[in-house]
Amino acid sequence: MVALGSQNALAADYQIIDIQPGQTVDVYFEVNLKGTVSLRIATRTGLGCAELWWIKWPLGEIKSLGKKCGVARLEIPGFTDLAVAGKLRATGVSSPTKIVAAANERVANSITLHW
């Protein structure tokens, strides 16, 4: 089990992303989901920081989240953000950094088709 602030995630529920200075990485991608993404940003010497943003589809709009340090919980963009899918990206680290990401998600909208 991994502790992400006050929330725990099972081992199978998280991913670890490595990011180097000058690099941009994809942290999380979703389609038709709602919920939250919890992050822990760390370097060899302790808590780290990264610039984060969502790319929202279908319009391809950018939603800047600014600089986040240590532990953060982010809302997955949905219909109120005019999004049916989103990609969370990170950049702007000053030293090699690891981002541990875990999502608490569920289906946002369902459609019934009759044949």
N, C-alpha and C positions, 0 to 999 in steps of 0.2 A: 504494500500500500504506500502511496506517495501523499504527503501532506502538502496541499496548496493553500496556504493561509489557514482559514478555519474550515475548509472543505477537504475531504479525502477523496481520492480516486483510486480505483482498483488498478493493478499493474497493467492489465490489458486495455485500459481506458485512456492511456496517455501516450504522447510521443515526445521525443527529445530532438530538438532542432539545433544544429550547430550553425553559428553565424560569425563571420570574420569581419574586421573593419573594412569598410568600403563595399561590402556585399549586401544584397537584398535577398531575402528568403520568403517563401510561402510558409506560413505557420498553420493555417487552417483553411479548409474549403468546404462549403456547404451548399446544398440545393434544397429548397423548400423545408428548411428546419427553423425552429425557434428555440431559444434557451440562452445559455451563457457559455463562454469559453474562459477558463481560468488559466492564468499564466504564472510561471515563476521564472524570472530572468536572473541569471547568475553568471559570475565570472569565477576564475580560480581564487580570487581574493575576497569574494563575498557577493553581495547583491549587485546586479548590473542594471543598465538602462538601455532602452531601444525606442526608436521612433516607430509607431504603429499606425496602420490605416487599413480600412476596408475598401475593396473594389466591389461595387454593387452592380449586379446585373438585373434586368436586361439593358439598362442604360449606360453601364460602364462608368458610373459616377464614383468619385473618390470621397470617402468620409474619413478625414484625418482625426486620429485619436490623440495625437501629440506624443510627447515623450513619457513613457511609463517605466517605472523603476521597481525592482523587487517583485511583489505579488500584485496581480491585477485581475479583475473579473470584468469581462466585456460582454455586453449584450449582442447577440447575433442579430444583424439587421434583417428586417422583415417588411411586410407590406406598408407599415407606417413610414419606412425609409424608402419606399418605392423599389423594394428589392425582392426577387424570388430566389436569388443565389448570391453568395458573397465569398470573397477570398480575403483572408487576413494576411497582411504582409508586414515585414519588419526590416529595419535598416538602422544605420546611425550608431553602431556600437563602437566603443573606443578601444576595446581589447577582445580577444576571442571569448565568445559568450555562448551559453547554452540556454535555450528557452524550453521549458517543460510546459506542454499544452495539454489540457484535458477539457472535454466538452460535456456539458449537461444539456442534452438536446432531445427534441421530439419533433414529429412531423407537424409542420405549420398549417398546411391546408390539404384537404383531400377532395378529389372530384370523382363522382360515380358516373361511369359510362354505361349506357344500356345498349346492347347490340341487338 
